[in-house]
């Protein structure tokens, strides 16, 4: 009876936390009847540089990425440290390379940003497609941990886990659609504040468990490995992909994919395009680095603790990159028995908030591209509901319906692949970003001869085809125990990431060719290209 009462109290607290998140989204939401500021918060409501950097760090630390970092450090030791270092350096790469070029560009969608010099048409459609190709896999990776957490509290039935993904995912999508840009920004800041609380707390608990002795932590991790049939030191290299030349090349490609993918995800671009000056944009990235770097170090510490406290067979139960290791660590801190203990409840609440905040930003970015880039190639028709003050009552409704549709597709993918490691979707997303989004940003923002629509189409569709083809023949899809199809084998590409092929193809196809001609109307005024219909100035 006592155990049942404790479980009931924990479930009630979790539902109360969900209700608080819903209230926060509704409180921050713009007027549900108007569409102004749905995709951007401008005017007097614009965040300061420091707060924008804080929200940017929340954008980077999405749920799948945080769990992925902890999992890969726990499972792979030294290899995981290199991956964590790549993630920590991603805001610094943005600061040094592209932040100042994005300042003041404007645009309410990714296509309006990188193809602002082009009229509505094929170029913007290609940019919108690139954003969706990078966003939907990442969004799918956010929903999959919902099924993993069900296993942590003793729900192992496949159908029940899939139903939980659908129900919780629908709740999250509805909440994100209500909140719009203001809600997404508030949730991101709440999430990063929560991470800055829970990450040091879990790290401190790990240190207390081992009396602050890192040597004892690594010794315990070595014992966990040897007790499960493993060999060698926990921190030795080559545990992720092997210690041969192919394994080290695979690790290097993997780290490159994480570094560039985490830095240049298309939904991150919007945090910089509204910065008034290049110095402000660089400061936004600098604040992001100051926040993300310590969090990555804490993720590594939590991964060390998980390797020392969680049995090896449970660490690798969800794939070679680890699964929801933070929840496994919470169970170990609660006593080692599956069930809803106090630390697991704390982690479940943080997981829900991370998924909600990440989904809100991703859905908003994807909806903006569908509504403003893919619909008639970015030619947004003048709405019938144009009001006297220049605002519109149409785009918000369309955007919310689009968010629900995109969220539904991602939830369906997550529910159909509950046992596939979320890292599969995460790496697909990062590879698409490095191979198609990054070339668009670099060449599309050039002042000396920006990209033509033909170059954009070649870059996006060509690199996407190359990535899909190489990924199909990679170990991530077949031929390994944790592949998408583990019982089949058509594995001809030795590396887990296709970035070694996709990135060169994308940059080569983005280069101008002699036959490319500027699209008619490319000299249209910039303000007209950025604002297809009037919006409230703030």
N, C-alpha and C positions, 0 to 999 in steps of 0.2 A: 504493500500500500504506500509505503514511504517513497519507493522508487517511482511509482505511478504519479504521485503528487509532485515530485520534483520534476518529472518529465512534463507534466501539465503546466507547471509554472514556467518552465523554460520555453515551451511552445507559445504560451501567452505573451511572454516577453518578446519573443521573436516576431509575433504578429503585431505587437505594439510598435516595434521598431519599423516594420514594413509600413504601418499606418503613418508613422512620423515622416518617412521618406515621401510617401504620397502627398501628405500635407505640405511638405517643403516644396515639391514640384508645383502644386496648385498655387501656393502662396507666391512663388516667384514667377508664375506664368504671366505673359502679357494678356491683354484683353482677348478673350476667345473669339470675339466677333471681328477683329481687325487683323490684317496681315502685315502691318508695318512692324519692323524690328523682329520678324519671326526668324530670319536667318542671321541677323546682326543686331548687336546692341550698340547703338550709336548716340551721337549728340551728347546731352548732359549725363546720360546713363553709362557712358563708356567707362570701362575700368581703368584704373591707373596702371602704369607700367609694371609696378611690383605685383599688383593683384593679377594682372594678365599673365605674368610669368608664373605665378602660383597656380593659376588655372591651366597653363600650358604643361606644367609638371604633372598635374592630374591627368591631362590628356595622354601623356606618355605612359604613365603607370596604370594601364588598363588591367582588368582582372586577369586575363590570360597571360599577359606579360609578367605580372608579379608572381603568379603561381609557377609559370614556366621557369623563371630565374631560380626560385627556391628549389624547384624540383630538379633542375639540371645540376645545380651545385650539390644537392644531396646525393644524387645518383652517380655523377661523373667526377666529383672531386676537383682535381686540377683543371680539367677541361671546362668545368662549369665556371671556374673563376675567370677564365678568359671570356666566356660569354657574358658574365656579369660586368666585366670591365668594358666590353663593347657597348652594352646597354647604358652604362654610366656615362660614357663619352659621347653618346648621341646628341644631347643638347649642345655640347661644346662644338661638335661638327656643324650643326645648324648655325651657331653663332658666328663661327669663323668663315663659313662658306656662303650661305644664302640669305641670312637674316636681313642684312642691309639692303639687298636687292629686292626683297619683298615689301619693304616699308612703303606705305602710301599707294600701293598698287590698287587696292580696293577690289570690288567685285563681290557678289553675294553667292557665288558658287565657284567651284574649282575651274570650270570652263571659262567663266567670265574673268578669272584671274590670269590664267596662262594664255588664253586666246582673246585677250581684250582688244588686240589690234585687228581682229578679224570680225566680219559681220556674222550673224547667226548662220549656221550651216554645218557642213561636215566636220570642220575643225573642232567646234565646241562639242559636237556629238561624240567625237573620239575622246576628248578630254573627260566628258561625263562617263563614258564607258570605262575609261581607265580608273576613275575614282570608284565606280561600282565594283570593278574586278578586284581592287585592293581592299575595299571596305567590307563586302559581304563575307569573305572568308574570316576576316578578323571579328566580325559581329557573330558569326557562328561559333568561333572559339570562345566568345564571352558566355554564351548560353550553355555550353557543354558542362562547365563545372557545377551547374545546378543539379545535374544527374549524379555527379560524383558525390556531392554532399549528402544525397539520399542514402548512398551506401554507408556513409560514416555513421548514420544513426540506425543502421540495421535494415534498410530497405534495399534488398538485393534483386527483387523481381524486375525483369527488364521492362515489362509493360508499365509498371508503376513508376519506374524512373523516367520513362519516356513521357508519361502523362504529367509528371512533375515538371519536366522541362517545358512542356507546352503551356501548362497553367501559369507557372512562374514567369515564363517568357512573355506570355500575353499580358500579365500584370505589369511587367517592366516596360513593354512597348507602349502600353496605354499611358503609363506615367510619363514616359519620355515625350510622347506626342502632346500631352497637356502642357508640359513645362516649356517647350520651345527653347530658344537660345538662352533666355534668362535662367530658366530652370536647369538647363544643362550646365551652365557656368556655376551656379550655386552648388549643384551636386558635385561637380568636379572639385571645387574648393573644400566642400565638406569631406569628400573622399580622401583628398590628400592630407587634410588635417587628421582624419581618422588613421590613415597609414602612419603618419608621424607620431601617433600615439601607440598604436598596436605593435608596430615593428620594433621600436626600442623595448617595449614591454616583453615581447616574446624573446628578443635577444637577451634581455636581462634574466629572464627565467632560465634560459639555457645556461648562461654563465653561472647563475646561482646553483643550478643542478650539479655543475662540475667545479664549483668553488673558484670560478674565474680562471681555471687552468686550461688553456687551449691545447696543451699537450695531452691532457686527459680526454678532451673531446675527440681529438684525432685518433687516440688509442682505442677509444670505444667504437669509433667508426670502423677502424681496422678489424676489431673483433666481430662487429656485425657482419662485415664482408666475409671473413674467414668462416664464421659460423654458418653461413649460407652457401658455402662452397666456393666463395670467391678467393682471389689471391692477390698479393701485391699490396702496396700502400694505397690508402684512400686518396692521397693527393697526387699520385703519379699520373702522368699524361697518357692519353690514348684510350681512356675508358669509355669515351663516347662513341667513337667510330673506329677504334683500333689504333695500334701504335706503329703501323707501317706507313709508307709514303702516301698511299691513298687516304688513310685515316687522317693524317695531319693536313693534307690538302682539303679534305672534307671539313675539318674543324676550322681551318682558315676561312673557307668559303662561308661556313655557317656564321662565324663571327662577323664577317663583312656584311652578310645579309642582315644580321641583327643591328649592327651599327648604322647602316644606311637606311634600313627599313624603319627602325624606331625614330630616326631623326627626321625623315621626310615623308611620313605618312600624309596623304593629301588632306585629311581633316585637320592636321596641325597647321597647315598653311594659313588658315583664317586668323590664327592668333597674331600673325605678323603683318598681314596686308592692311590692317587698320592702324598700324603704328604711324604716327605723323612724320617721324624722322628716322633715318637709318640707325642713329644712336639708340633710339627707343627700342627698335626691334632687336638690336644686339643685347640690350639690357634685359628684355623679356627672356631671351635664350639663356642669358647668364643667370638669371634667377632660377630658371628651370634646372640648370646644371647644379646650382648650389643645393637645390632640394633633392634632385634625383640621385646624385652621387652618394650621399650618405644613405639613402634608402637602398641602393644597390649593395652597399657594404653591409647593411643590416640584413638584406635578403641572403647574402652569402653566409653570415653568421647563423641565421635561422636554418639555412640548408645544412651547415655543419652540425647543428643540434639535431636536425631530423636524421642525418646519417648516423649519429651516435645513439639515438634513442628509439628509432623506428626500425623494426626488423627488415632486413634486406629484401625479403620476398614481398613485403608490402610496399617497399619503395618502388620496385620495378613492376608492380602489378598492372600499372596503367601505361607501360611503354618504357623504352630506353631513356626517355627524357624525364621520367617521373610524372606523377599525376598531381592530385591535390595534396601535396606534401604538407602544406601548412595545417590542413585539417588533421592529417595523420599525426603531426607533432602535437597539436592540441589534445588529441586523444591520449597520446603518451604522457603529456603533462597532467592529464586528468586521472591517470592511473593505468592506462593501457587497454581498457575494455571499451569496445564499441558502445556508444550510447551518447546521449546529449548532456555532456558535462558542462561545467561553467566556462572553461576555456574554449571548448568546441562551440558553444553558443556565441561567445564573443567573436570567434572566427567566422561563423556562419553569418552573423550580422554584418561584419566587414565585407564578406564576399558578396552579399546581396547589394550593399552600397556600391562596391566596385563595379559589379555587373551593370547596375542601374546607371551609374554615372557614365561608364564607357558606352553603353548602348545609346544613351541620350545623345551624346556627341556624334557617334557614328551614324545613327539614323537621321539626325538633322543634316549632316553633311551629305549623305546619300540622297535624301529627299530634295535638297537644294539642287543637286546636279540633275536629278530626274525632271524636276519642275522647270528648271531654267536652262539646262543644257541639252538634255535629250528630247524634250518636248519641242518639236519643230526646230531642232538644232539650236535652241537658245532663243528663238523668236517668240517671246511671251506675248501673247495677244493682249490688247488693251482690255481689261476686265470691264464687265458691264456694271459692276457695283462700285464704280469710281466715285468717291465722295468729294464734297466741295473743297475740303482742305487738302486734297491730293493724295489721300491714303486709299488703300484698296481693301475690300472685304472678301476677296476671292482666293488669293494665294495661300492664306493660312489654312483654309479648308482643304485645298488640294495638297498642301504639304503634309498635313496630318494624315490624310488618307494614304499618301505615298509612304510615309513612315510606317504605317500599319502594314502595308503590302510588303515592303522590304523586310520589316521585322518578321512577318509571317514566313517568308522564304527562309530566312536565317534560322528561325525556330524549327522549321521542318527539317532542314539539313542537320541541325544539332540533334533532333529527336531520332532521326534515321541512323545516326552514327554515334550512339552514346558511348560505345566502347573504343572509338578512335581517339587517340590522344589529341587534345586541343592544340598541341604544338604543330601538328600537321597543318591545320588551317592557319596558324600563326605564321609559319614559314612561307606558306603560299602567298599570304598577304604581303609579307616583307619582300618577297622576291618580285611580286608584281610592282610594288612601290619602287624598288631599285631599278627595275628594267623598263618601266613605262612612265611612271609618274615623275621620277627624277629627271629623265631627259626632257620631258615636257616643260618642267619648271626652268631648267637651265637654259634651254634654247628659246622657250616662249618668252622669257623676260629679257632677252638680249635687245639692246637698243640699236645695235648695228645689224640690221637684217633679221628680224624675228622669224619664227617658224611659219611656213605656209600651211594651209589646211592639208595639202597632200602629204607633207612631211609628218604632220601630226597623225594622220591616218596610218601611214606606213609604220611609224614608231609604235603606236598603241596596238594595232591589230597584228603586226608582225611579231612583236615581242611576246604578246599574249599567246599566239600560236606556238612559238618556240618554247615557252614555259610549259604550256600544257603537254606538248609532245615529250619533252625531256622528263617532266615530272611523272608522266604515265609509265615511263620505263625506269623509274628510280626505285631504290629500296623502300621509299616511303609508301609506295602503292602496292608492291607485291614482293614476294621472295624473302620476307623477314617475318619473325613472329608477331611484330607489332605494326605491320603494314596495314593499309586500308583493306587489302585482300590477302590475308596471311596464308591461305591455303593454295594460292595460285602463284605462279612464278614466271614473269616476263621481264625480269630485272636485268637490263643491259647497260644502264647508266650507273656507274659506281658510287656517285655522290648523292647525299640526301637532298641537297639544295640544287636547284637548277639555275642559280644566279650566275654561275660561271659561263653559261650560254646565254641566258636571257639578257643580262646587262650589256654585254658587247653588241648583241643584236639590236637592242633598243637604241643605244647611242649611235650605232652606225646608220640605222634607218632614220634617225632624227636629223642627220646631217642634210643640208640642202643639196639638191641635185640641179644640174644644168637645165633640165626640162621643167622644173617647178616654176610656176608663175604666181605672182601675188593675186590673191582672190579679189575679185571686183568689190569695191567698197571698203577695202582694208584701211583706207585713210579716214574712215569715219571718226568723228570726234570721240575722244576717250570717254567723256562723261555719258554720251548717248549709249555707248557700248556697255557701260557698266550699269546703267539704270534704265532698263527697257520700259518701265512705267514709273510714274511719280511715287515717291515714298516720303514719309514724314521725316523731316530733317532733324528732329529732336529738339 
